[in-house]
Amino acid sequence: MRIKEINAREILDSRGNPTVRTTVTLFDSTTASASVPSGASTGKFEAAELRDGDKNRYGGKGVLKAVKNVNEIISPQICGCELTQTELDSTLKAMDGTQNLKSLGANAVLSVSLAFARAEAKSNKLSLFEHLGKGAKLPVPMLNILNGGAHAANNLDIQEFMIMPVGFSKFETALEASVTVYHTLGNLLKSKGLASTVGDEGGFAPDLKDEREAIEIILDAIKQSGFNCEKDFKLALDMAASEWKTADGYFLPKSKRQMSSDDLIEYVEKLTSDYPIISVEDPLGEEDYEGFKELTRKIGDRIQIVGDDLFVTNKQRLQDGISGGYANAILIKVNQIGTLTDAIDTVHTAKKSGYKTIISHRSGETSDTFISDLAVALNAGQIKTGAPCRSERVEKYNRLLKIESMLAPFSFYGDLF
């Protein structure tokens, strides 16, 4: 496709922080836009998000530099060129010239990459998921219905407590059941005199006795909603343990607990044996390779051990993990790697090695639904995009409902493990 015009501007994400939105116009007059999310709990190996650093403007979080890089550096060099997606992404990386896109900014580069993909699909009169792949599998959602860690101002160290509707034949019915559980949980919290306000990703954020009480109240909500905790729903955790890492182990800041790597492994083993948990994300720090290897050896045959900060959607880091036996699943966040081509390449690498794949949002989101189409296009099998609350999360679910209706009767759902 030949690009006629590229224009970026600063918008706000779901936390009220600036981010980049870019519009690409092709020579056939097709126009499409894409917005870039941002994370609160970020891995040290992620592609570099460019912020202005001017404390007098948005507390230093402005993205005018990234916008300028799109409009004054990327646009003049790309406009007029006829490129495929792969060629565009390769050109953008070459223009940046660094390993982690710190020159132009991953937020600048990704906004162009995603907007071009959407414009190309539109020009070809295809839905985005049809353009991106041949998939027909609706992903099992991981709904973060109770927040802790860096996503909530409460006393829970574990960042995300998620439900996974595994016992359903359609995405539509799975989502309906999940929404029922979510609202039942809210009513349960209110009945106990607990806060039912929500965190960054729409999950409730009460102060509770500990993580076990959080899990048990979710199980109560599933039961009170009329569902089975073994057949209909399973649980998933995002521990975000990189946030706890210290020079001599792990320190859980809210509960003031000090743990070694072995202690944390034992803690995860115990939780996953006591409760119907089938997925644990970042149970150890992003450089605790031996810890990941040991935990995978111990419970990897029955639990999905997900690398987020560990892999940061980077194919080389994933390949190191495959060789070393670290984890058995990968979280895919396109803004961690900076281009659509690289993210898709990482998904294909994971699938070839038998690793499960989860397409994921970020805690600072926009209404952009790109990841919904991506999850279906690649038959990822799972998507993580928050609670059924807050429009930036719900828009992703609504898009999946639309895609399921477009694919019917040839779509399928489930088949998680």
C-alpha positions in Angstrom: 0.0 0.0 0.0 1.2 3.5 -0.9 1.1 5.9 2.0 0.0 9.5 1.3 -0.1 11.1 4.8 0.7 10.3 8.4 -0.4 12.5 11.2 -0.1 12.0 15.0 -1.5 13.8 17.9 -1.6 13.6 21.7 -4.7 12.1 23.4 -5.4 10.8 26.9 -5.5 7.2 28.0 -7.8 5.6 30.7 -5.6 7.0 33.5 -5.8 10.5 32.2 -2.2 10.3 30.9 -1.1 11.4 27.4 -0.6 8.8 24.7 -0.2 8.8 20.9 -2.9 8.5 18.3 -1.8 8.3 14.6 -3.9 8.5 11.4 -2.6 7.0 8.2 -4.0 8.0 4.8 -3.3 5.9 1.7 -3.3 7.2 -1.9 -6.7 5.6 -2.5 -8.0 8.0 0.2 -8.4 5.2 2.8 -7.9 6.6 6.3 -7.5 4.7 9.6 -6.2 5.5 13.1 -4.7 3.6 16.0 -3.9 4.6 19.6 -1.2 3.2 21.8 -1.7 2.0 25.5 0.7 2.3 28.4 1.5 0.1 31.4 1.9 0.9 35.1 3.7 -2.4 35.9 6.4 -2.5 33.2 9.3 -4.9 32.5 12.8 -3.5 32.3 13.3 -5.2 28.9 10.3 -3.5 27.2 10.7 -1.3 24.2 11.1 2.3 25.3 8.0 4.5 25.7 9.0 8.1 24.9 7.8 10.7 27.4 8.6 14.5 27.4 9.8 14.8 31.0 8.5 18.3 31.3 7.2 18.5 34.8 5.2 21.6 34.0 3.0 19.6 31.6 1.1 16.4 32.6 3.7 15.9 35.4 6.4 15.0 32.8 4.2 12.4 31.0 3.5 14.3 27.9 4.2 12.7 24.5 4.7 15.7 22.3 8.2 14.5 21.4 6.8 11.2 20.2 4.1 13.0 18.2 6.8 15.3 16.7 8.8 12.2 15.8 5.9 10.8 13.8 5.0 14.1 12.1 8.5 15.5 11.4 10.7 12.4 11.1 8.7 9.3 10.2 6.1 11.0 8.0 8.5 12.7 5.6 10.5 9.5 5.0 7.5 7.2 4.7 4.9 9.2 2.8 5.0 8.4 -0.9 6.4 4.9 -0.3 4.6 1.7 -1.3 5.2 -0.8 1.5 3.9 -4.0 3.0 3.4 -4.3 6.7 6.7 -6.1 7.1 8.6 -3.6 5.0 7.0 -0.7 6.9 7.9 -2.1 10.3 11.4 -2.9 9.2 11.9 0.6 7.9 10.6 2.1 11.1 13.1 0.1 13.2 15.9 1.1 10.9 15.0 4.7 11.2 15.1 4.5 15.0 18.4 2.6 14.9 18.3 1.3 18.5 17.4 -2.1 20.0 14.5 -0.8 22.1 13.2 2.0 19.9 14.4 4.6 22.4 15.2 7.2 19.7 11.8 7.7 18.1 9.9 6.0 20.9 8.0 2.7 20.8 4.8 4.7 21.2 5.5 6.7 18.1 6.6 3.7 16.0 3.7 1.4 17.1 1.1 4.0 16.4 2.2 4.1 12.8 2.5 0.3 12.6 -1.0 -0.3 13.8 -2.7 2.5 11.9 -1.1 1.3 8.7 -2.4 -2.3 9.3 -5.9 -0.9 9.9 -5.8 1.3 6.8 -4.5 -1.6 4.7 -7.4 -3.8 5.9 -9.9 -1.1 5.2 -8.5 -0.5 1.7 -8.8 -4.2 0.9 -12.4 -4.2 2.2 -11.6 -6.6 5.0 -12.3 -6.6 8.7 -9.1 -6.2 10.6 -9.1 -9.8 11.9 -9.5 -11.1 8.4 -6.6 -9.0 7.2 -4.3 -10.1 10.1 -4.8 -13.8 9.9 -7.1 -16.8 9.1 -8.3 -17.4 12.6 -11.8 -18.3 13.7 -11.2 -19.0 17.4 -12.8 -16.7 19.9 -10.4 -16.3 22.8 -11.1 -17.3 26.4 -11.1 -14.0 28.3 -9.1 -13.5 31.5 -11.3 -11.0 33.4 -9.5 -9.1 36.1 -12.4 -8.7 38.5 -10.4 -7.9 41.7 -7.4 -5.6 41.6 -4.3 -5.3 43.8 -0.6 -4.5 43.5 0.3 -1.5 41.4 -3.3 -1.4 40.0 -5.1 -0.5 43.2 -4.6 1.5 46.4 -5.5 -1.4 48.7 -3.6 -3.9 50.8 -3.3 -6.8 48.3 0.2 -7.5 46.9 -1.0 -9.8 44.1 -1.9 -7.5 41.2 -4.7 -9.3 39.4 -7.3 -11.9 40.4 -9.0 -13.2 37.3 -11.8 -15.5 36.3 -11.7 -17.6 33.1 -15.0 -18.9 31.7 -13.8 -22.2 30.4 -17.0 -24.3 30.5 -19.0 -22.6 27.7 -19.5 -23.2 24.0 -19.7 -19.6 22.8 -17.9 -16.4 23.7 -21.3 -14.6 24.1 -22.5 -17.0 26.8 -19.1 -17.0 28.5 -19.1 -13.2 28.7 -22.6 -13.1 30.0 -21.7 -15.6 32.8 -18.6 -13.6 33.6 -20.6 -10.3 33.9 -23.0 -12.1 36.2 -20.1 -13.2 38.4 -18.6 -9.7 38.4 -21.8 -8.1 39.6 -22.4 -10.8 42.2 -18.9 -10.1 43.5 -19.7 -6.4 43.8 -22.9 -7.1 45.7 -21.0 -9.5 48.0 -18.4 -6.9 48.8 -21.2 -4.3 49.6 -22.9 -6.8 51.8 -19.7 -7.2 53.8 -19.2 -3.5 54.2 -16.2 -3.6 51.8 -15.3 -1.1 49.1 -16.7 -1.8 45.7 -14.8 1.0 43.9 -12.6 -0.2 41.0 -8.9 -0.2 40.1 -7.2 0.7 36.9 -8.5 -2.3 35.0 -12.1 -2.2 36.3 -11.8 -4.8 39.0 -13.0 -4.2 42.5 -10.3 -3.0 44.9 -11.3 -3.7 48.5 -9.0 -4.1 51.5 -9.1 -7.7 52.5 -7.5 -9.9 55.1 -5.1 -11.4 52.5 -4.9 -12.9 49.0 -6.6 -16.1 50.2 -9.7 -14.1 51.3 -9.7 -12.5 47.8 -9.7 -15.8 46.1 -12.4 -17.2 48.4 -14.7 -14.3 47.9 -14.4 -14.7 44.1 -15.2 -18.4 44.5 -18.3 -17.5 46.6 -19.4 -15.1 43.8 -19.1 -17.9 41.2 -21.2 -20.2 43.4 -23.8 -17.6 44.2 -24.1 -16.8 40.5 -25.1 -20.5 39.9 -21.9 -21.7 38.3 -19.5 -24.5 39.1 -15.9 -23.5 40.3 -14.4 -26.6 38.6 -16.4 -26.9 35.4 -17.6 -23.4 34.4 -14.9 -21.2 35.7 -11.2 -21.4 36.6 -9.1 -18.7 38.3 -5.9 -17.0 37.1 -3.4 -14.7 38.9 -1.0 -12.0 37.8 1.5 -11.7 40.6 3.7 -9.1 38.9 6.5 -10.3 41.1 9.1 -8.2 39.4 7.6 -5.3 41.4 8.7 -7.2 44.6 12.2 -8.1 43.6 15.1 -6.9 45.9 18.8 -7.6 45.9 18.3 -10.5 48.4 15.0 -11.9 47.4 11.4 -10.5 47.3 9.7 -8.0 49.5 5.9 -7.8 49.3 5.3 -4.1 50.2 1.7 -4.1 51.3 1.9 -7.1 53.6 5.5 -6.4 54.6 6.6 -10.0 53.9 10.1 -10.9 52.9 10.5 -14.0 50.8 13.3 -15.9 49.0 12.8 -17.3 45.5 12.2 -20.8 47.1 9.6 -19.3 49.5 7.8 -17.7 46.5 7.8 -20.9 44.6 6.3 -22.7 47.6 3.7 -20.0 48.0 2.6 -20.4 44.4 2.6 -24.2 44.6 0.3 -24.0 47.7 -2.1 -21.5 46.2 -2.5 -23.5 43.0 -3.0 -26.8 44.9 -5.6 -25.3 47.3 -7.7 -23.4 44.7 -8.9 -24.0 41.1 -6.1 -21.8 39.6 -5.0 -22.7 36.1 -2.8 -19.8 35.2 -0.2 -17.7 37.1 1.5 -14.8 35.4 4.9 -13.4 36.4 5.1 -15.5 39.7 8.8 -14.6 39.9 11.0 -11.6 38.9 11.9 -10.9 35.3 15.5 -12.1 35.8 14.8 -15.0 38.2 15.4 -17.5 35.5 16.3 -20.4 37.8 13.2 -19.7 39.8 11.0 -19.8 36.7 12.7 -23.0 35.6 12.1 -24.7 39.0 8.5 -23.6 39.2 7.9 -24.8 35.7 9.5 -28.2 36.5 7.3 -28.5 39.6 3.8 -27.5 38.4 4.1 -26.7 34.7 2.4 -30.0 33.7 -0.8 -28.8 35.4 -0.7 -25.0 35.5 -0.1 -22.3 32.8 3.0 -20.3 33.9 2.9 -17.1 32.0 5.9 -14.9 31.2 5.1 -11.2 30.8 8.0 -9.2 32.2 10.1 -12.3 31.7 9.6 -12.3 27.9 8.2 -8.7 27.1 6.9 -10.1 23.7 10.5 -10.3 22.6 11.2 -13.4 20.3 14.8 -13.7 21.4 13.9 -13.7 25.1 11.1 -16.2 24.4 13.6 -18.5 22.6 15.9 -18.3 25.6 13.0 -19.3 27.8 12.0 -22.2 25.5 15.6 -23.4 25.6 15.9 -22.9 29.4 12.5 -24.3 30.3 11.2 -21.1 31.8 7.4 -20.9 31.8 5.0 -22.5 29.3 3.0 -19.5 28.1 3.6 -15.9 27.0 1.7 -12.7 27.4 1.7 -10.7 24.1 1.6 -6.9 24.6 2.2 -5.3 21.2 3.6 -2.1 22.8 6.3 -4.1 24.6 8.0 -4.8 21.3 6.9 -1.8 19.3 5.8 -3.2 15.9 2.9 -5.4 14.8 5.3 -7.6 12.7 7.5 -8.4 15.7 4.5 -9.2 17.9 3.0 -11.6 15.4 6.4 -13.2 14.8 6.6 -13.8 18.6 3.2 -15.4 18.6 4.2 -17.8 15.8 7.4 -18.7 17.6 5.5 -19.5 20.8 2.9 -21.6 19.1 5.6 -23.7 17.2 7.1 -24.5 20.6 3.9 -25.4 22.3 3.7 -22.3 24.4 0.2 -20.9 25.1 -0.4 -17.3 23.9 -2.4 -14.6 25.6 -3.1 -11.3 23.8 -3.1 -8.5 26.4 -4.2 -4.9 27.1 -2.3 -2.5 29.3 -3.5 -0.8 32.5 -3.4 2.5 30.7 -5.8 1.8 27.8 -7.7 3.6 25.1 -10.9 2.6 23.3 -8.9 1.1 20.5 -10.0 -2.5 19.9 -7.0 -3.7 17.9 -6.1 -6.5 20.3 -9.5 -8.1 19.9 -9.1 -8.6 16.2 -5.5 -9.7 16.7 -6.5 -12.4 19.2 -9.0 -13.9 16.8 -6.7 -13.5 13.7 -3.9 -15.5 15.3 -6.1 -18.1 17.1 -4.3 -17.0 20.2 -6.8 -18.9 22.4 -6.8 -16.3 25.3 -7.2 -12.6 25.8 -6.6 -10.5 28.8 -8.4 -7.2 28.8 -9.7 -6.4 32.2 -13.0 -6.5 34.0 -16.4 -6.0 32.2 -16.3 -2.4 33.4 -14.9 0.9 32.1 -15.4 1.6 28.4 -11.8 1.1 27.4 -12.1 -2.5 28.6 -15.7 -3.2 27.5 -15.0 -2.0 24.0 -12.7 -4.9 23.5 -15.4 -7.4 24.6 -18.0 -5.7 22.5 -15.7 -6.1 19.5 -15.3 -9.8 20.2 -19.1 -10.2 20.3 -19.3 -8.5 16.9 -16.5 -10.7 15.5 -18.3 -13.8 16.8 -21.5 -12.8 15.1 -19.6 -12.1 11.8 -17.9 -15.5 11.9 -21.0 -17.5 12.9 -21.6 -20.4 12.5 -17.9 -21.1 11.7 -16.4 -19.6 14.9 -15.5 -21.7 17.9 -14.7 -21.0 21.5 -12.8 -22.6 24.3 -10.3 -25.5 23.7 -8.0 -23.9 26.2 -5.8 -26.8 27.1 
